[in-house]
Amino acid sequence: MTKRTYPYMPGSVPAAKQALLRELGIDSVEVLLKDIPDDLRFPGKMKLPPPLLEEYELKRHVQAVLAGNANCQEYISFLGAGCYQHYVPAVCDEVNSRAEFLTAYCGETYSDHGKMQAIFEYCSLMAELLDLDVVSYTLYDGGQAAASALRMATRITGGTRVLVPATMHPEVLSQLQDYCRPVAQVVPVQTDADSGRLNLEDLQAKLTPGTAAVFVENPTYLGAIETDVREIATLVHSQQALFVVSADPSSLGLLESPANYGADIVVGDIQPLGMHMQYGGGCGGFIATRDEPEFINQYPTYLYGITTTQREGEYGWARALNYRTSHEGREKANEYFGTESGLWAITAAVYLSLMGPQGLRELGETIVYRSNYARQVFSALPGVEARFTGPIFKEFVLNFDACGRSVASINKALLEYGIFGGKDLSQDFPHLGQSALFCVTEVITQADIQRLACALQEILAGERGNGND
């Protein structure tokens, strides 16, 4: 073995590399690269540090690099905005790390015994939570679920416009615009300046024949609970459009399911149900509807069903109506779909089965109590104002215009206290001024809230962190 062998890099051992080249019938890797135009190839030598020749040495190096990061184990986090820090019971990690489940891919009955039943159990638990009949296999994330639901609406109604809140999640909005561009125009509806909820007058003005769907988030991206949802449903259905609601599943032990106030399609992300916060992962979208042919024939992804077998008392699980999907129909499918989030469906099933209806209700009550308490404490500080009035769930907006400080400078100062402040909204929503979206879940304690209040008080008084951005 030479000194330039890196056992942690597959194919880097010279003997193994030579064996691969012999198998291909070539004598150099350069042969494989000759089709890449010269102007697309980097001709020089990359300025990299000296190679780490031992795996242990590499591990120590990576650990040292990661140690430079601030994380939510050491810092108190008031960040949310679509990715939430909830308590994850240990059994969620225990089950989803078992070898028979540990792949994000959907798998097949012949390779993953029991996985179809596990996913069916997930769909059943979600259906009970959502009070709907049919729940899809997981999509990439809640944004994709919302976008696919709106495309479903265009196929069902034939409409070419979809209405969305002007203050919805900006990243989800970006997904909706990209997904819907070939089939529908995405039209923003204004939200009320005082409550943050959808402006019904503007909705009514823009809701015209040819509208495929109206999409709302409940709770909204900015934390408000939409209280006029029955009126919205009536308006939407008066134009033969569909009502699509994105719901936070962690709220549904306390809040009514959107299906029971008129939603035709309910979507969301299961990340709050037993998933840790991750960078680029830990998400899984869901779509749910009534068990009606016009809806279930438009689902883009797998549906799982149960049936009896020839032996009495035995049941089998399988995919249903597969012809809809790109797995079977390819270019004739409703949409192309991906399946790399199935592990989280099983994790969510574990979480829901542990919590049960009472646990989910207590979770919702705890979040409402603590987030409202936090909003009250923070908005009593000099120079801080709660941006919206009305009921909230989990998140709320604070405005710092009166104190003359930017959110960026305040958040920078909060790091000195070991605190991640709220999501800066000044870029996405300039009309809100220097505002930030704060998130309080069940893992944030009264002591954490008081600690942030004291830190803000000192920072805004100029006692610490008086620098600019």
Secondary structure, 3 states (H helix, E strand, C coil): CCCCCCCCCCCCCHHHHHHHHHHHCCCCCHHHHCCCCHHHCCCCCCCCCCCCCCHHHHHHHHHHHHHCCCCCCCCEECCCCCCCCCCCCHHHHHHHCCCCCCCCCCCCCCCCCCHHHHHHHHHHHHHHHHCCCEECCCECCHHHHHHHHHHHHHHHHCCCEEEEECCCCHHHHHHHHHHHCCCCEEEEECECCCCCCECHHHHHHHCCCCEEEEEEEECCCCCECCCCHHHHHHHHHHCCCEEEEEECHHHCCCCCCHHHHCCCEEEEECCCCCCCCCCCCCCCEEEEECCCHHHHCCCCCCEEEEEECCCCCCEEEEEECHHHCHHHHHHHCCCCCCCCCHHHHHHHHHHHHHHHHHHHHHHHHHHHHHHHHHHHHHHCCCCCEECCCCCECCEEEEECHHHCCCHHHHHHHHHCCCEECCEECCCCCHHHCCEEEEECCCCCCHHHHHHHHHHHHHHHCCCCCCCCC
